[in-house]
Amino acid sequence: MAQGFSKENQSTVETAYRFGEFELHPANRLLKQKGKSVALQPKAFDALLCLVRRAEHLVSKEELNEMLWPNVHVSEANLTNTIVSLRKVVGRDAIRTVSKHGYRFEMLVECEPGVARATYERFARAKELTAQRSLESMTLARELYWTCLAEDPNFAAAWAWMGRCCWFLGKFGGSSERVKALAEAAFERALAIDAELGTAHQFYTLVQVDTGRADAAMERLMKRLERHPGEPECYAGLVQVLRFRGLLKESEEAHRRAVELDPAMVTSVAHTRFAAGDYAAAIESYGGRAAYYLDAAAWAALEETDRAVALLRERLERMALSELMSALLGSLLAVLEGKHRKAARLMEEADAAYEPEIVMYFARHYARMGMEDRAVECLRAAMKAGFVCAPETLKRDAWLGSVRESATFRVLMKEAEAEVARAKAALKSGVVDWQP
């Protein structure tokens, strides 16, 4: 709890952003430190307000310049001097320079204007639970988001995080269509309240790619990058979008740009590296997240079968998994243990309608068991659902080796190459340069 505030006034609606020993009051254009007013020049106040509103996210030099000196050309020294003056007030470490790009406010913002303190504290806790990515933590987070939104229906960020949580539970928690529909509605509500909310754009990408709309997601994110060229959330979303379009090098580049802008940004690059056959890198980048399938599959691809089997057994016994995740992990374990009939049954009974990438993983399992026709059917089903397996994966993945002589596979390869060429053309038509 911030200094000077008791439990009695936690339910009141805040009028200020609070961080450390500071209060920033936008309506009164006032900064206080330990309750005392701090003098700031108008441009410095505007810059601080912009940075605090986007706390923990990069604000580009271009955005700051446009806000502080609209339609006026000024030297870079003007912005630099403004940031220097702010650091003298709030502390040198409060505002981080992101080389060549802009600045990030790094102090923990404990509440914001218009949101009750207790609501904001629940929201912060819910985000921590969401980051754990387990069914149990997501369920707890959803209840906290609901409470936040009952208290403040116009809390845009809470709607966005609620959408993220519901989409996860809808896919992996067996809640199916109702929860997925709620996720879509939550994202629509978040963007209706704040059309520029970066997290809403990032999370909505998950819905679009899983429902066969990766092209629409790519177009939306590329247009957003025209307005916000330094937004790491856009690049994080593109990591998945570009992989779904079969563009692995471009997906890797999107990850590089995302973490260059925000080193704490989490992306799905582990899956990109797995698809590229860099299994050691996939394992390394998968670390630190709630681990399910990918690292075990990578160890298996590296012929470290015993290690993969041990991981899978431990997770299947310990973790509360959805039917789909149980089928994914269980079928891989059955493949590795030579229980092919069990593996095939688990995959056939799984509902992966909203997980085309998992369908591609099923294809690898079938191919490994020598079930070539079923493997090609899965690869084609994944493509129809929106996931284009990259041609380099189709050519080089050792687990797909048994299907490469199939005539239907060769047709599929040509279709995948055509889809990738189309995606590359669409990417090049944008204003963002995708050369590594």
LINTA-V794919 format. One record per pair of residues at least 24 apart in sequence whose C-alpha atoms are under 10 Angstrom apart, sorted by sequence separation. I is the first residue (numbers start at 1). J is the second residue. D is the distance in whole Angstrom. If there is no record, write none. Layout:
i->I j->J d->D
i->I j->J d->D
This chain:
i->24 j->48 d->9
i->25 j->49 d->9
i->43 j->67 d->9
i->44 j->68 d->9
i->123 j->147 d->9
i->138 j->162 d->10
i->141 j->165 d->7
i->142 j->166 d->7
i->159 j->183 d->9
i->160 j->184 d->10
i->162 j->186 d->7
i->163 j->187 d->6
i->183 j->207 d->8
i->184 j->208 d->10
i->214 j->238 d->9
i->217 j->241 d->7
i->218 j->242 d->8
i->232 j->256 d->10
i->234 j->258 d->8
i->235 j->259 d->9
i->248 j->272 d->6
i->249 j->273 d->9
i->252 j->276 d->10
i->270 j->294 d->8
i->271 j->295 d->10
i->274 j->298 d->7
i->277 j->301 d->9
i->278 j->302 d->10
i->291 j->315 d->9
i->292 j->316 d->9
i->308 j->332 d->9
i->309 j->333 d->6
i->326 j->350 d->9
i->327 j->351 d->9
i->328 j->352 d->10
i->358 j->382 d->8
i->359 j->383 d->9
i->376 j->400 d->10
i->389 j->413 d->9
i->391 j->415 d->10
i->24 j->49 d->8
i->43 j->68 d->6
i->119 j->144 d->9
i->122 j->147 d->8
i->123 j->148 d->7
i->140 j->165 d->10
i->141 j->166 d->10
i->160 j->185 d->10
i->161 j->186 d->8
i->162 j->187 d->8
i->163 j->188 d->9
i->216 j->241 d->10
i->217 j->242 d->10
i->232 j->257 d->7
i->233 j->258 d->7
i->243 j->268 d->9
i->247 j->272 d->9
i->248 j->273 d->8
i->270 j->295 d->9
i->273 j->298 d->10
i->277 j->302 d->10
i->308 j->333 d->8
i->309 j->334 d->9
i->324 j->349 d->9
i->325 j->350 d->9
i->327 j->352 d->10
i->340 j->365 d->9
i->344 j->369 d->9
i->356 j->381 d->8
i->357 j->382 d->7
i->375 j->400 d->8
i->391 j->416 d->6
i->392 j->417 d->10
i->42 j->68 d->9
i->43 j->69 d->9
i->119 j->145 d->9
i->122 j->148 d->7
i->123 j->149 d->9
i->138 j->164 d->9
i->139 j->165 d->8
i->159 j->185 d->9
i->160 j->186 d->6
i->161 j->187 d->9
i->163 j->189 d->9
i->198 j->224 d->9
i->214 j->240 d->9
i->215 j->241 d->8
i->231 j->257 d->9
i->232 j->258 d->4
i->233 j->259 d->10
i->235 j->261 d->9
i->243 j->269 d->9
i->246 j->272 d->9
i->248 j->274 d->10
i->309 j->335 d->10
i->323 j->349 d->9
i->324 j->350 d->6
i->340 j->366 d->9
i->343 j->369 d->9
i->356 j->382 d->5
i->357 j->383 d->9
i->359 j->385 d->9
i->390 j->416 d->7
i->391 j->417 d->6
i->121 j->148 d->9
i->138 j->165 d->6
i->139 j->166 d->9
i->142 j->169 d->9
i->159 j->186 d->5
i->160 j->187 d->5
i->163 j->190 d->9
i->180 j->207 d->9
i->214 j->241 d->6
i->215 j->242 d->9
i->218 j->245 d->9
i->230 j->257 d->9
i->231 j->258 d->8
i->232 j->259 d->7
i->240 j->267 d->8
i->241 j->268 d->10
i->248 j->275 d->8
i->249 j->276 d->9
i->271 j->298 d->10
i->274 j->301 d->9
i->292 j->319 d->9
i->309 j->336 d->7
i->323 j->350 d->7
i->324 j->351 d->6
i->325 j->352 d->10
i->344 j->371 d->9
i->355 j->382 d->8
i->356 j->383 d->8
i->360 j->387 d->8
i->375 j->402 d->9
i->376 j->403 d->7
i->388 j->415 d->9
i->389 j->416 d->7
i->390 j->417 d->8
i->391 j->418 d->10
i->24 j->52 d->9
i->119 j->147 d->8
i->120 j->148 d->8
i->137 j->165 d->10
i->138 j->166 d->8
i->158 j->186 d->9
i->159 j->187 d->6
i->160 j->188 d->9
i->162 j->190 d->9
i->196 j->224 d->9
i->209 j->237 d->10
i->213 j->241 d->9
i->214 j->242 d->8
i->230 j->258 d->9
i->232 j->260 d->8
i->233 j->261 d->9
i->239 j->267 d->7
i->240 j->268 d->6
i->243 j->271 d->8
i->244 j->272 d->9
i->248 j->276 d->7
i->305 j->333 d->10
i->308 j->336 d->8
i->309 j->337 d->8
i->323 j->351 d->8
i->324 j->352 d->7
i->340 j->368 d->10
i->341 j->369 d->10
i->353 j->381 d->10
i->356 j->384 d->9
i->357 j->385 d->9
i->359 j->387 d->9
i->360 j->388 d->9
i->372 j->400 d->9
i->375 j->403 d->8
i->376 j->404 d->10
i->380 j->408 d->10
i->388 j->416 d->6
i->389 j->417 d->9
i->391 j->419 d->10
i->119 j->148 d->5
i->139 j->168 d->10
i->158 j->187 d->10
i->159 j->188 d->9
i->160 j->189 d->8
i->161 j->190 d->9
i->205 j->234 d->9
i->214 j->243 d->10
i->215 j->244 d->9
i->232 j->261 d->6
i->233 j->262 d->9
i->236 j->265 d->7
i->237 j->266 d->10
i->238 j->267 d->9
i->239 j->268 d->6
i->240 j->269 d->8
i->243 j->272 d->6
i->246 j->275 d->9
i->292 j->321 d->9
i->323 j->352 d->10
i->332 j->361 d->9
i->336 j->365 d->9
i->340 j->369 d->7
i->353 j->382 d->9
i->356 j->385 d->6
i->357 j->386 d->9
i->358 j->387 d->10
i->360 j->389 d->7
i->370 j->399 d->10
i->372 j->401 d->10
i->374 j->403 d->10
i->380 j->409 d->9
i->383 j->412 d->9
i->387 j->416 d->10
i->388 j->417 d->9
i->390 j->419 d->9
i->391 j->420 d->8
i->4 j->34 d->8
i->118 j->148 d->9
i->119 j->149 d->9
i->135 j->165 d->10
i->138 j->168 d->8
i->139 j->169 d->8
i->156 j->186 d->9
i->157 j->187 d->10
i->159 j->189 d->7
i->160 j->190 d->5
i->198 j->228 d->10
i->202 j->232 d->9
i->203 j->233 d->9
i->214 j->244 d->7
i->215 j->245 d->8
i->230 j->260 d->10
i->231 j->261 d->7
i->232 j->262 d->6
i->235 j->265 d->10
i->236 j->266 d->7
i->237 j->267 d->8
i->238 j->268 d->10
i->239 j->269 d->6
i->242 j->272 d->9
i->243 j->273 d->10
i->306 j->336 d->9
i->328 j->358 d->7
i->332 j->362 d->8
i->335 j->365 d->7
i->339 j->369 d->9
i->340 j->370 d->10
i->344 j->374 d->10
i->352 j->382 d->10
i->355 j->385 d->8
i->356 j->386 d->7
i->357 j->387 d->6
i->368 j->398 d->9
i->369 j->399 d->9
i->370 j->400 d->9
i->372 j->402 d->7
i->373 j->403 d->8
i->376 j->406 d->9
i->379 j->409 d->9
i->389 j->419 d->10
i->390 j->420 d->8
i->3 j->34 d->8
i->4 j->35 d->9
i->119 j->150 d->10
i->127 j->158 d->9
i->130 j->161 d->8
i->138 j->169 d->7
i->156 j->187 d->9
i->159 j->190 d->5
i->160 j->191 d->8
i->196 j->227 d->10
i->202 j->233 d->5
i->203 j->234 d->10
i->205 j->236 d->10
i->206 j->237 d->8
i->209 j->240 d->8
i->210 j->241 d->10
i->213 j->244 d->10
i->214 j->245 d->7
i->230 j->261 d->7
i->231 j->262 d->9
i->232 j->263 d->9
i->236 j->267 d->5
i->237 j->268 d->9
i->239 j->270 d->10
i->240 j->271 d->9
i->305 j->336 d->7
i->306 j->337 d->10
i->324 j->355 d->9
i->328 j->359 d->9
i->331 j->362 d->8
i->334 j->365 d->9
i->335 j->366 d->9
i->338 j->369 d->8
i->340 j->371 d->10
i->354 j->385 d->8
i->355 j->386 d->9
i->356 j->387 d->6
i->357 j->388 d->9
i->367 j->398 d->10
i->368 j->399 d->5
i->369 j->400 d->10
i->370 j->401 d->9
i->371 j->402 d->8
i->372 j->403 d->5
i->377 j->408 d->9
i->388 j->419 d->7
i->389 j->420 d->9
i->3 j->35 d->10
i->17 j->49 d->9
i->47 j->79 d->9
i->116 j->148 d->9
i->119 j->151 d->7
i->120 j->152 d->10
i->123 j->155 d->10
i->126 j->158 d->9
i->130 j->162 d->9
i->133 j->165 d->9
i->156 j->188 d->10
i->157 j->189 d->10
i->158 j->190 d->8
i->159 j->191 d->9
i->196 j->228 d->9
i->201 j->233 d->8
i->202 j->234 d->6
i->205 j->237 d->6
i->209 j->241 d->6
i->212 j->244 d->9
i->230 j->262 d->10
i->232 j->264 d->10
i->233 j->265 d->8
i->235 j->267 d->9
i->236 j->268 d->8
i->239 j->271 d->10
i->240 j->272 d->8
i->243 j->275 d->9
i->293 j->325 d->8
i->297 j->329 d->9
i->300 j->332 d->9
i->305 j->337 d->9
i->332 j->364 d->9
i->333 j->365 d->10
i->336 j->368 d->9
i->353 j->385 d->8
i->354 j->386 d->10
i->355 j->387 d->9
i->356 j->388 d->9
i->357 j->389 d->9
i->367 j->399 d->6
i->368 j->400 d->7
i->370 j->402 d->6
i->371 j->403 d->8
i->372 j->404 d->9
i->376 j->408 d->7
i->377 j->409 d->9
i->380 j->412 d->7
i->383 j->415 d->9
i->388 j->420 d->8
i->19 j->52 d->9
i->115 j->148 d->9
i->118 j->151 d->10
i->119 j->152 d->8
i->135 j->168 d->8
i->136 j->169 d->10
i->156 j->189 d->7
i->157 j->190 d->7
i->198 j->231 d->8
i->199 j->232 d->10
i->200 j->233 d->9
i->201 j->234 d->7
i->202 j->235 d->9
i->203 j->236 d->10
i->204 j->237 d->9
i->205 j->238 d->8
i->208 j->241 d->9
i->209 j->242 d->10
i->232 j->265 d->7
i->233 j->266 d->9
i->236 j->269 d->9
i->239 j->272 d->8
i->243 j->276 d->10
i->292 j->325 d->8
i->293 j->326 d->10
i->296 j->329 d->9
i->300 j->333 d->10
i->325 j->358 d->9
i->328 j->361 d->8
i->332 j->365 d->7
i->335 j->368 d->8
i->336 j->369 d->9
i->364 j->397 d->9
i->366 j->399 d->9
i->367 j->400 d->5
i->368 j->401 d->8
i->369 j->402 d->9
i->370 j->403 d->8
i->372 j->405 d->10
i->373 j->406 d->8
i->376 j->409 d->6
i->379 j->412 d->8
i->380 j->413 d->10
i->383 j->416 d->8
i->18 j->52 d->9
i->48 j->82 d->9
i->123 j->157 d->9
i->124 j->158 d->10
i->127 j->161 d->7
i->130 j->164 d->8
i->131 j->165 d->10
i->134 j->168 d->9
i->135 j->169 d->7
i->139 j->173 d->9
i->155 j->189 d->10
i->156 j->190 d->5
i->157 j->191 d->9
i->159 j->193 d->9
i->198 j->232 d->9
i->199 j->233 d->7
i->202 j->236 d->7
i->203 j->237 d->8
i->206 j->240 d->8
i->210 j->244 d->9
i->232 j->266 d->10
i->233 j->267 d->9
i->292 j->326 d->10
i->324 j->358 d->9
i->328 j->362 d->7
i->331 j->365 d->7
i->332 j->366 d->10
i->335 j->369 d->7
i->364 j->398 d->9
i->365 j->399 d->8
i->366 j->400 d->9
i->367 j->401 d->7
i->368 j->402 d->7
i->372 j->406 d->8
i->375 j->409 d->9
i->376 j->410 d->10
i->379 j->413 d->10
i->17 j->52 d->8
i->43 j->78 d->10
i->44 j->79 d->9
i->47 j->82 d->8
i->48 j->83 d->8
i->116 j->151 d->8
i->120 j->155 d->10
i->123 j->158 d->7
i->126 j->161 d->9
i->127 j->162 d->9
i->130 j->165 d->7
i->133 j->168 d->8
i->134 j->169 d->9
i->138 j->173 d->9
i->154 j->189 d->9
i->155 j->190 d->8
i->156 j->191 d->7
i->164 j->199 d->9
i->198 j->233 d->6
i->199 j->234 d->9
i->202 j->237 d->5
i->205 j->240 d->8
i->206 j->241 d->9
i->209 j->244 d->7
i->293 j->328 d->7
i->294 j->329 d->9
i->297 j->332 d->8
i->327 j->362 d->10
i->331 j->366 d->10
i->364 j->399 d->6
i->365 j->400 d->9
i->367 j->402 d->6
i->368 j->403 d->9
i->373 j->408 d->8
i->377 j->412 d->10
i->380 j->415 d->9
i->17 j->53 d->8
i->43 j->79 d->9
i->47 j->83 d->8
i->115 j->151 d->9
i->116 j->152 d->8
i->119 j->155 d->10
i->126 j->162 d->9
i->129 j->165 d->10
i->133 j->169 d->10
i->153 j->189 d->9
i->154 j->190 d->8
i->156 j->192 d->8
i->157 j->193 d->9
i->164 j->200 d->9
i->167 j->203 d->9
i->197 j->233 d->10
i->198 j->234 d->7
i->201 j->237 d->8
i->202 j->238 d->9
i->205 j->241 d->8
i->209 j->245 d->9
i->292 j->328 d->9
i->293 j->329 d->6
i->296 j->332 d->9
i->297 j->333 d->9
i->300 j->336 d->8
i->332 j->368 d->10
i->363 j->399 d->9
i->364 j->400 d->6
i->366 j->402 d->10
i->367 j->403 d->6
i->372 j->408 d->10
i->373 j->409 d->9
i->376 j->412 d->8
i->380 j->416 d->9
i->383 j->419 d->9
i->44 j->81 d->9
i->45 j->82 d->9
i->61 j->98 d->10
i->115 j->152 d->7
i->135 j->172 d->8
i->136 j->173 d->9
i->156 j->193 d->6
i->157 j->194 d->9
i->160 j->197 d->9
i->163 j->200 d->8
i->167 j->204 d->9
i->292 j->329 d->8
i->293 j->330 d->10
i->296 j->333 d->9
i->328 j->365 d->9
i->363 j->400 d->8
i->364 j->401 d->9
i->366 j->403 d->10
i->367 j->404 d->10
i->372 j->409 d->9
i->379 j->416 d->10
i->44 j->82 d->6
i->48 j->86 d->7
i->58 j->96 d->9
i->59 j->97 d->10
i->60 j->98 d->9
i->64 j->102 d->8
i->114 j->152 d->9
i->120 j->158 d->9
i->123 j->161 d->9
i->127 j->165 d->9
i->130 j->168 d->10
i->134 j->172 d->9
i->135 j->173 d->6
i->154 j->192 d->10
i->155 j->193 d->8
i->156 j->194 d->6
i->160 j->198 d->9
i->161 j->199 d->8
i->162 j->200 d->10
i->164 j->202 d->9
i->165 j->203 d->10
i->168 j->206 d->9
i->199 j->237 d->10
i->364 j->402 d->10
i->43 j->82 d->7
i->44 j->83 d->7
i->47 j->86 d->9
i->48 j->87 d->10
i->56 j->95 d->10
i->58 j->97 d->9
i->59 j->98 d->9
i->61 j->100 d->9
i->62 j->101 d->8
i->63 j->102 d->9
i->64 j->103 d->9
i->115 j->154 d->9
i->119 j->158 d->10
i->123 j->162 d->10
i->126 j->165 d->10
i->134 j->173 d->10
i->154 j->193 d->7
i->155 j->194 d->9
i->156 j->195 d->9
i->160 j->199 d->7
i->161 j->200 d->8
i->164 j->203 d->6
i->167 j->206 d->8
i->168 j->207 d->10
i->171 j->210 d->10
i->293 j->332 d->9
i->364 j->403 d->10
i->43 j->83 d->10
i->44 j->84 d->10
i->55 j->95 d->10
i->56 j->96 d->10
i->58 j->98 d->8
i->60 j->100 d->9
i->61 j->101 d->6
i->62 j->102 d->8
i->114 j->154 d->9
i->115 j->155 d->7
i->153 j->193 d->10
i->154 j->194 d->9
i->157 j->197 d->7
i->160 j->200 d->5
i->163 j->203 d->8
i->164 j->204 d->8
i->167 j->207 d->7
i->41 j->82 d->9
i->44 j->85 d->7
i->45 j->86 d->8
i->60 j->101 d->5
i->61 j->102 d->5
i->114 j->155 d->9
i->156 j->197 d->8
i->157 j->198 d->9
i->159 j->200 d->8
i->160 j->201 d->9
i->162 j->203 d->10
i->163 j->204 d->8
i->164 j->205 d->10
i->44 j->86 d->6
i->48 j->90 d->9
i->59 j->101 d->8
i->60 j->102 d->4
i->61 j->103 d->7
i->157 j->199 d->7
i->158 j->200 d->10
i->160 j->202 d->9
i->161 j->203 d->8
i->164 j->206 d->8
i->52 j->95 d->10
i->58 j->101 d->8
i->59 j->102 d->6
i->60 j->103 d->6
i->156 j->199 d->10
i->157 j->200 d->7
i->160 j->203 d->7
i->163 j->206 d->10
i->164 j->207 d->9
i->167 j->210 d->10
i->41 j->85 d->9
i->51 j->95 d->8
i->58 j->102 d->7
i->59 j->103 d->5
i->60 j->104 d->9
i->156 j->200 d->9
i->160 j->204 d->8
i->163 j->207 d->9
i->40 j->85 d->9
i->41 j->86 d->10
i->58 j->103 d->6
i->59 j->104 d->6
i->40 j->86 d->8
i->57 j->103 d->8
i->58 j->104 d->5
i->59 j->105 d->9
i->48 j->95 d->9
i->56 j->103 d->10
i->57 j->104 d->6
i->58 j->105 d->8
i->56 j->104 d->6
i->57 j->105 d->7
i->58 j->106 d->10
i->40 j->89 d->9
i->55 j->104 d->7
i->56 j->105 d->6
i->57 j->106 d->8
i->39 j->89 d->9
i->54 j->104 d->8
i->55 j->105 d->5
i->56 j->106 d->5
i->38 j->89 d->8
i->54 j->105 d->7
i->55 j->106 d->6
i->56 j->107 d->8
i->51 j->103 d->8
i->52 j->104 d->9
i->53 j->105 d->9
i->54 j->106 d->10
i->55 j->107 d->7
i->56 j->108 d->8
i->51 j->104 d->7
i->52 j->105 d->6
i->55 j->108 d->8
i->56 j->109 d->9
i->51 j->105 d->6
i->52 j->106 d->9
i->55 j->109 d->7
i->50 j->105 d->9
i->51 j->106 d->9
i->52 j->107 d->9
i->54 j->109 d->10
i->33 j->89 d->9
i->52 j->108 d->9
i->53 j->109 d->9
i->33 j->90 d->9
i->48 j->105 d->9
i->52 j->109 d->8
i->31 j->89 d->10
i->53 j->112 d->8
i->52 j->112 d->9
i->297 j->361 d->9
i->293 j->358 d->10
i->22 j->89 d->10
i->294 j->361 d->10
i->22 j->90 d->8
i->293 j->361 d->10
i->297 j->365 d->10
i->21 j->90 d->9
i->20 j->90 d->9
i->19 j->90 d->10
i->20 j->94 d->10
i->19 j->94 d->10
i->23 j->109 d->10
i->26 j->112 d->10
i->27 j->113 d->9
i->271 j->357 d->9
i->275 j->361 d->10
i->19 j->106 d->10
i->20 j->107 d->7
i->22 j->109 d->10
i->25 j->112 d->9
i->26 j->113 d->8
i->19 j->107 d->6
i->20 j->108 d->7
i->23 j->111 d->10
i->24 j->112 d->9
i->25 j->113 d->8
i->18 j->107 d->10
i->19 j->108 d->6
i->20 j->109 d->8
i->23 j->112 d->10
i->24 j->113 d->9
i->18 j->108 d->9
i->19 j->109 d->5
i->20 j->110 d->8
i->18 j->109 d->6
i->19 j->110 d->6
i->17 j->109 d->7
i->18 j->110 d->6
i->19 j->111 d->8
i->17 j->110 d->7
i->18 j->111 d->6
i->19 j->112 d->10
i->17 j->111 d->6
i->18 j->112 d->7
i->16 j->111 d->8
i->17 j->112 d->4
i->18 j->113 d->9
i->15 j->111 d->9
i->16 j->112 d->6
i->17 j->113 d->6
i->301 j->397 d->9
i->302 j->398 d->10
i->14 j->111 d->7
i->15 j->112 d->7
i->16 j->113 d->5
i->17 j->114 d->10
i->301 j->398 d->8
i->13 j->111 d->10
i->14 j->112 d->6
i->15 j->113 d->4
i->16 j->114 d->8
i->17 j->115 d->10
i->301 j->399 d->8
i->13 j->112 d->9
i->14 j->113 d->5
i->15 j->114 d->6
i->16 j->115 d->9
i->18 j->117 d->10
i->300 j->399 d->10
i->13 j->113 d->7
i->14 j->114 d->5
i->15 j->115 d->8
i->13 j->114 d->6
i->14 j->115 d->6
i->15 j->116 d->9
i->12 j->114 d->9
i->13 j->115 d->5
i->14 j->116 d->5
i->12 j->115 d->8
i->13 j->116 d->4
i->14 j->117 d->7
i->11 j->115 d->9
i->12 j->116 d->5
i->13 j->117 d->7
i->11 j->116 d->5
i->12 j->117 d->7
i->13 j->118 d->9
i->10 j->116 d->7
i->11 j->117 d->6
i->12 j->118 d->8
i->13 j->119 d->9
i->14 j->120 d->10
i->2 j->109 d->10
i->9 j->116 d->9
i->10 j->117 d->5
i->11 j->118 d->6
i->12 j->119 d->10
i->2 j->110 d->7
i->9 j->117 d->8
i->10 j->118 d->5
i->11 j->119 d->8
i->1 j->110 d->8
i->2 j->111 d->9
i->9 j->118 d->9
i->10 j->119 d->9
i->11 j->120 d->10
i->1 j->111 d->10
i->7 j->117 d->10
i->10 j->120 d->10
i->7 j->118 d->9
i->10 j->121 d->10
i->5 j->117 d->10
i->244 j->356 d->9
i->244 j->357 d->8
i->243 j->357 d->10
i->275 j->389 d->8
i->276 j->390 d->8
i->275 j->390 d->8
i->276 j->391 d->10
i->277 j->392 d->9
i->1 j->117 d->9
i->275 j->391 d->10
i->276 j->392 d->7
i->277 j->393 d->7
i->275 j->392 d->8
i->276 j->393 d->6
i->272 j->390 d->10
i->275 j->393 d->6
i->276 j->394 d->10
i->274 j->393 d->9
i->275 j->394 d->9
i->277 j->396 d->8
i->1 j->121 d->9
i->276 j->396 d->9
i->277 j->397 d->7
i->275 j->396 d->10
i->276 j->397 d->8
i->277 j->398 d->9
i->275 j->397 d->8
i->274 j->397 d->10
i->101 j->229 d->9
i->102 j->230 d->8
i->101 j->230 d->7
i->101 j->231 d->10
i->131 j->266 d->10
i->246 j->383 d->10
i->244 j->382 d->10
i->245 j->383 d->9
i->13 j->152 d->10
i->244 j->383 d->9
i->11 j->151 d->10
i->57 j->198 d->9
i->245 j->386 d->8
i->246 j->387 d->8
i->247 j->388 d->9
i->248 j->389 d->10
i->211 j->353 d->8
i->212 j->354 d->9
i->244 j->386 d->7
i->245 j->387 d->6
i->246 j->388 d->5
i->247 j->389 d->9
i->248 j->390 d->7
i->54 j->197 d->10
i->210 j->353 d->9
i->211 j->354 d->6
i->212 j->355 d->10
i->244 j->387 d->5
i->245 j->388 d->5
i->246 j->389 d->6
i->247 j->390 d->7
i->248 j->391 d->10
i->54 j->198 d->9
i->210 j->354 d->5
i->211 j->355 d->8
i->212 j->356 d->8
i->243 j->387 d->8
i->244 j->388 d->6
i->245 j->389 d->8
i->246 j->390 d->4
i->247 j->391 d->9
i->248 j->392 d->9
i->209 j->354 d->9
i->210 j->355 d->6
i->211 j->356 d->9
i->241 j->386 d->10
i->242 j->387 d->10
i->243 j->388 d->8
i->244 j->389 d->7
i->245 j->390 d->8
i->246 j->391 d->7
i->247 j->392 d->10
i->248 j->393 d->9
i->209 j->355 d->9
i->210 j->356 d->7
i->241 j->387 d->9
i->242 j->388 d->10
i->243 j->389 d->8
i->244 j->390 d->8
i->246 j->392 d->9
i->173 j->320 d->9
i->174 j->321 d->10
i->175 j->322 d->10
i->207 j->354 d->9
i->209 j->356 d->9
i->210 j->357 d->8
i->243 j->390 d->8
i->246 j->393 d->9
i->173 j->321 d->8
i->174 j->322 d->6
i->209 j->357 d->10
i->172 j->321 d->8
i->173 j->322 d->5
i->174 j->323 d->7
i->172 j->322 d->5
i->173 j->323 d->8
i->174 j->324 d->8
i->171 j->322 d->8
i->172 j->323 d->7
i->173 j->324 d->9
i->171 j->323 d->10
i->172 j->324 d->6
i->173 j->325 d->9
i->169 j->322 d->9
i->171 j->324 d->8
i->172 j->325 d->7
i->171 j->325 d->9
i->172 j->326 d->10
i->134 j->289 d->10
i->132 j->288 d->9
i->133 j->289 d->8
i->134 j->290 d->7
i->104 j->261 d->9
i->132 j->289 d->7
i->133 j->290 d->6
i->134 j->291 d->9
i->103 j->261 d->9
i->104 j->262 d->9
i->131 j->289 d->8
i->132 j->290 d->6
i->133 j->291 d->9
i->134 j->292 d->10
i->101 j->260 d->9
i->102 j->261 d->9
i->131 j->290 d->8
i->132 j->291 d->10
i->133 j->292 d->10
i->101 j->261 d->7
i->99 j->260 d->9
i->100 j->261 d->10
i->98 j->260 d->8
i->99 j->261 d->9
i->98 j->261 d->7
i->63 j->227 d->9
i->98 j->262 d->8
i->62 j->227 d->10
i->63 j->228 d->8
i->98 j->263 d->10
i->62 j->228 d->9
i->63 j->229 d->9
i->62 j->229 d->9
i->63 j->230 d->9
i->60 j->228 d->8
i->62 j->230 d->9
i->59 j->228 d->9
i->60 j->229 d->8
i->61 j->230 d->9
i->59 j->229 d->10
i->60 j->230 d->6
i->212 j->382 d->9
i->246 j->416 d->8
i->59 j->230 d->7
i->60 j->231 d->8
i->212 j->383 d->9
i->214 j->385 d->10
i->215 j->386 d->9
i->245 j->416 d->9
i->246 j->417 d->9
i->58 j->230 d->7
i->59 j->231 d->8
i->212 j->384 d->8
i->213 j->385 d->9
i->214 j->386 d->7
i->247 j->419 d->10
i->57 j->230 d->10
i->58 j->231 d->6
i->59 j->232 d->10
i->212 j->385 d->5
i->213 j->386 d->7
i->214 j->387 d->8
i->246 j->419 d->8
i->247 j->420 d->7
i->57 j->231 d->8
i->58 j->232 d->7
i->180 j->354 d->10
i->211 j->385 d->7
i->212 j->386 d->4
i->213 j->387 d->10
i->245 j->419 d->7
i->246 j->420 d->6
i->247 j->421 d->9
i->250 j->424 d->9
i->57 j->232 d->8
i->58 j->233 d->10
i->176 j->351 d->10
i->210 j->385 d->8
i->211 j->386 d->7
i->212 j->387 d->7
i->245 j->420 d->6
i->246 j->421 d->9
i->57 j->233 d->9
i->209 j->385 d->9
i->210 j->386 d->7
i->211 j->387 d->10
i->244 j->420 d->10
i->245 j->421 d->10
i->247 j->423 d->8
i->174 j->351 d->10
i->209 j->386 d->7
i->210 j->387 d->8
i->245 j->422 d->9
i->246 j->423 d->8
i->247 j->424 d->8
i->250 j->427 d->9
i->176 j->354 d->9
i->208 j->386 d->9
i->209 j->387 d->8
i->242 j->420 d->10
i->245 j->423 d->6
i->246 j->424 d->9
i->244 j->423 d->10
i->245 j->424 d->9
i->257 j->436 d->10
i->171 j->351 d->9
i->172 j->352 d->10
i->247 j->427 d->10
i->254 j->434 d->8
i->256 j->436 d->9
i->171 j->352 d->8
i->242 j->423 d->8
i->253 j->434 d->7
i->171 j->353 d->9
i->172 j->354 d->10
i->242 j->424 d->9
i->253 j->435 d->8
i->254 j->436 d->9
i->136 j->319 d->10
i->171 j->354 d->7
i->172 j->355 d->10
i->251 j->434 d->10
i->253 j->436 d->6
i->135 j->319 d->9
i->136 j->320 d->8
i->170 j->354 d->9
i->171 j->355 d->8
i->250 j->434 d->7
i->252 j->436 d->9
i->134 j->319 d->9
i->135 j->320 d->7
i->136 j->321 d->10
i->242 j->427 d->9
i->249 j->434 d->9
i->250 j->435 d->8
i->134 j->320 d->8
i->135 j->321 d->7
i->249 j->435 d->9
i->250 j->436 d->8
i->134 j->321 d->8
i->135 j->322 d->8
i->167 j->354 d->10
i->249 j->436 d->8
i->60 j->261 d->10
i->59 j->261 d->10
i->229 j->431 d->10
i->58 j->261 d->7
i->229 j->432 d->8
i->57 j->261 d->8
i->58 j->262 d->7
i->226 j->430 d->9
i->57 j->262 d->7
i->218 j->423 d->9
i->222 j->427 d->8
i->225 j->430 d->10
i->226 j->431 d->7
i->56 j->262 d->8
i->225 j->431 d->9
i->226 j->432 d->8
i->57 j->264 d->10
i->219 j->426 d->8
i->222 j->429 d->10
i->223 j->430 d->8
i->225 j->432 d->8
i->56 j->264 d->9
i->57 j->265 d->9
i->215 j->423 d->8
i->218 j->426 d->9
i->219 j->427 d->8
i->222 j->430 d->7
i->223 j->431 d->9
i->214 j->423 d->10
i->218 j->427 d->8
i->222 j->431 d->8
i->223 j->432 d->9
i->222 j->432 d->7
i->215 j->426 d->9
i->219 j->430 d->8
i->215 j->427 d->10
